[in-house]
Structure formats: C-alpha cells, structure tokens
Amino acid sequence: MPSILQDEHEGLLAIVGRPNVGKSTLFNKMVGRRRAIVGDEPGITRDRLYGKVRWNGRQFRVVDTGGIVPEDKDLIPSEIFRQARVALDEAAAVVMVTDVRTELTGPDMELARLLQKLGKPLYLAVNKVDDPKLEAEAENFRTLGIKNLWPISAEHSTGVAELIEELMTVIPTIAEVDDEKRLNNFARRNILLDDELETEIDELKDDDEDSAELEPADEAALEDQLMETMPNEIKIAIIGRPNVGKSTLLNQLTESDRAIVSSIAGTTRDAIDEVVEHAGKRYRFIDTAGIRRKGKTHLMAEKMSVVMARKHLEEADVALMVIDAVEGVSALDANIAGYAHESGRSVVVVVNKWDLVTTARGDESKPAADSRVYEEQVRRVLKFLDYAPVIFVSALNGKNVKRVFETVERVARERWRRITTGEMNRFLKSVDFERASVPMKNRIRIYYMTQAAVAPPTFILFTDKDVKLHFSYQRFLENQIREAFAFEGTPIWIKNHPRKRRDFVPGPKKITSSKESKKRAK
C-alpha cells in the first residue's frame, strides 16, 4: 500500500483568505520561486500547494490554499474550502491574507471567526500596502478581531521578512537542508563539451583493449552500478488533455483526495505534487493542468497553467501520458506526447476510463473494446512513442492502477541504464549497416561508439564525417540498439562526433638501427 511521506518534525504554515487577495504572491515570496500561478483573475489557485520556507539557516513548510468563500455551495468553491480545511487541520499556524484596497465583507468576518475557533496561532497579513500612506488603512482590519496584524506588500516584499521571523517563533523549524540531490554520476542532461570529450576519448582508448577482452557483463555488477546512478526519488509528471482523469489518477496513486476532481474541464491549474512510498521506493507524482490548443485558452490563468505544465514536465523523469479511452487518441494527444518525447522524458501511455468501453459501457449492443486492437490504434497515432509501454486502467475505481508503479519503476531503471564501452563496440561489430536505407552520400563510417550519458541514454558516434546524421540512419541505429539492449520507455539520443581514423589505430613503432641505439645509450 502506498503511503504519503511527510516530515513530522517540520511545522506547517497555512495561508488562507478570500479569492484574489494575494495569497499565492505571498507564498511565492516565502518559498523563493514562482511555484504558484499568480494573476488578476479571482480563484486561480484551487488545490493545496506545498513549499519550503528557508530563513537564517532554519526551514519550515508552507501551504497555499484556494480562495475561501465559506457560504458558497457551488462545486469548485466548496471543494476549495474542503481542501483548505485539510490544510488548516495540518497547520501549526495560520496566516489570513486580506486586501487593504477592498472593504471588509461578510465572508471576511465569517472566515476570521472560523479561524479563531481553531485555537492555533493566527496572523492577519493585510496585503497590497504598497505605499506607507496605506498603513493607516490597514488598521481598519483590526475589526476582524485578530490581534497579530501585519501590513505587508507581498509583490514588493515589504514586511514579508519581518512576518517570517515572527512566524518562526511559533512554528516548529528544523535546520535548513538542501533538496535531496540525485545520486547519479552519469545523469548529465547535456552532451559533453569538446574538451571533455577529448579527455574521455583518451581514457577510452587506453581501456579499449581491455574492454574488448571482457566477457559478457556481470549482471550483479551492473545492478550495483545501476543502483548507484539512479536517484532515490523518481519524479513522474501526469500529463494529458483536460478532463481525461489525471487528478483522479493522482488521488488513486496516493490513496487520498489530494486533488480536486470534477467533470469541469480545466479544474486543475497549478501543478500538484505528492511524494509516495511504495514497496520501499519513493515516487513524486506531479499532476499538471490539462494542456489545450493555444486557440482554446482564453483566461490568463489557463495560459499560465499550460506554461507551468510544460515546465514541470521538463523537470520530471517519467511522464504518464493519460488518454481518454472513450474519446480515443487524438492529434492533441500526439502533440502533448511530443513535448515529453522531445524533452527526453521517459514515457508510459496510460489509457484511462477503460471500464467505460468494456465492463461498464453504456451501449450493451456494442462489443467490448479489445486492448490489443486499441493499443495498435494508439501506436498508429503515436508512432514516435513505439518504445513506450501502454497500460489500461480505470482511475475512478482503481482497477489496474497498481500497475503504474511497477511500470514506472521498470521504465526508470532503463532510463538510468549504462552500457559498457566494450559491450557497445561488440554490438557495433554485429550490426549490418548495409541494411540501412540511407543514400550513399549520407552514409558514414563509424570508428567507435560510447554511451556518454544517461537519463536519457545518450550515445556518441565517432565517425569519418562532420555531418548531421541522416534521419533514416539514426532511426536504423536506434532500432538496432533497442533490439540489443531494449531501453523500454525511454527515448535514445544519438550524436555524431567526427574523428580521424588514426585517432583510434595505434601508430607503428619506429624501428631504429643498432648504431642509433648505441649513440643514444652514450
């Protein structure tokens, strides 16, 4: 059973308030980066967003909540309120944010009464005090009955430092720690620079004779090397079109109501992340906003959510590409999957709502969908993802969801897999390049081949020509690599590096006469 990981020693601060008072701006200032989407439209934030506040060598956690309107019974506002209540229950202290430029309203009074009943340290941050003249206006908010009042300007950072220092007197903190770094010697995202390549080539040439003599790789040794290079936490971005069930899938994977779920497309805006431990391994799932076509995004919040979704995708290791089984795979699905492929993320295709086309289909006269036929249709549209595994799930009832964990782990292991130089060159000798359908003028001679990086697996060819690899040649070589080494679920990058033949062939030893030898001896 997966369990959500939380640090019990760190205190949590909850930021609450009505919509559009600047909660997310304050949250971003506290965590030191643009974690939450900010805009002039009310109600942008909906789910809970967590971050860390680091100050003077200490740190604590903070959670941003959606704008609360206690009496609003509509679906989205009521779900926002429910999510905020979860944050308040977890919190060690609460900051209520108000806008100095707006008059106090009934919902403000109601929210203040609710917060005071919690019995937790409560602070009132009167925001948008951008001018000292507005500080007097902030005093009017004392009618809410909250003693600890702080006039601030989150956008300009005025008063934020003083507020953090005051909060640290009531919130449990721990010594500041860096985010866990990846224990990966080889996971360099970029190809080695020329100078670095020269050094690596020299080292490889020295070891080449020994490498060629090696027996097939020792499985136990490779396993140890893999565990040294893999990160101790795998980041998984859940991506797809709006309303395909991404948030429902996150809730099933974490066995919680972490994300707001509704039939309204575009419910999720900020990326929501949760760390889960399953079978002794850590997974960080990131639920991103549904990606629409540019012409279909109208509100600024929607446009920003798409930008942030792509940003979080690029920070992930594995992408779960979610497809709606009822609607089928579309051109937009192909575009979204293309983002993951081109950015070098490993990919697992998740066909969701499978029950609606099989056991729970509405029209009994229609035959149940066949997974084999459906997978063929998926692969026909997503031709470039022929390496990605396809799994069929029903996130709503949890059917087959546990397969996500085992598939992600399998794909992640392939992502950080390293092939020895000896193996690569034995492989190279076995490839029949005459079978590659490439024009003669685009053909190259490969002298040497090595794996320069992992995540994704990146191979460097040392060849006789300084040209870009022909698409057909690259595709042929990639297929041959997959046939020999699999690399399931991960893209393979191949780069060309021109070299002269003599760089790889030891030169003949110079033979000297006996007379010359005697002269040198003297």
Number of C-alpha atoms within 10 A of each C-alpha: 10 19 15 16 13 10 9 8 10 18 20 26 29 26 28 29 26 23 21 21 24 26 28 27 24 24 26 20 18 23 18 13 11 14 19 25 20 21 17 11 12 15 18 24 26 25 27 24 21 21 20 18 20 20 17 8 10 14 20 24 22 25 23 27 29 28 27 25 19 18 13 12 11 8 12 17 19 16 20 23 23 18 21 25 16 15 24 22 12 14 20 21 24 25 23 23 27 26 24 25 14 8 11 15 9 11 16 21 13 14 19 18 14 12 19 15 8 13 9 15 17 21 21 25 30 27 27 23 25 17 10 9 9 14 17 12 15 22 14 13 21 12 10 16 13 16 11 13 19 21 28 28 22 24 16 14 14 17 16 21 14 11 18 14 12 13 20 17 9 14 20 19 20 14 12 15 10 6 6 9 9 14 14 18 11 18 20 14 13 11 16 14 8 10 9 10 15 12 10 15 18 13 11 18 16 11 13 16 11 11 18 14 9 13 9 9 12 9 9 9 9 15 12 10 15 18 15 16 20 23 19 16 18 20 24 27 30 30 31 29 23 20 21 23 27 31 27 24 26 23 21 21 24 21 15 12 15 20 25 19 21 16 10 11 14 16 22 26 24 27 27 23 22 21 20 21 16 17 10 8 13 20 24 20 24 26 30 28 30 26 25 20 12 10 6 10 15 9 10 14 21 24 18 17 26 22 15 22 24 19 13 21 26 18 13 21 25 28 27 27 24 29 26 22 22 16 9 12 20 14 10 14 22 18 16 20 24 15 14 25 19 12 15 22 26 29 28 27 24 27 27 27 24 25 20 17 17 17 11 12 16 10 10 10 7 10 10 16 17 10 15 9 9 17 16 11 14 22 17 13 14 20 11 15 24 14 20 21 17 22 19 23 23 21 24 15 13 15 16 14 21 15 12 19 16 13 16 24 16 14 23 26 20 23 27 25 25 20 17 14 19 23 17 21 17 15 15 18 10 10 13 9 18 8 9 15 11 17 10 7 6 14 18 20 13 18 18 21 23 20 19 23 22 25 28 25 24 21 21 20 20 24 19 17 17 12 13 11 17 14 11 14 19 18 15 16 17 17 15 18 17 13 10 11 14 13 24 21 27 28 26 22 19 19 15 20 18 17 17 12 15 8 13 16 10 9 8 6 6 5 6 8 7 9 9 9 10 9 8 8 7 5
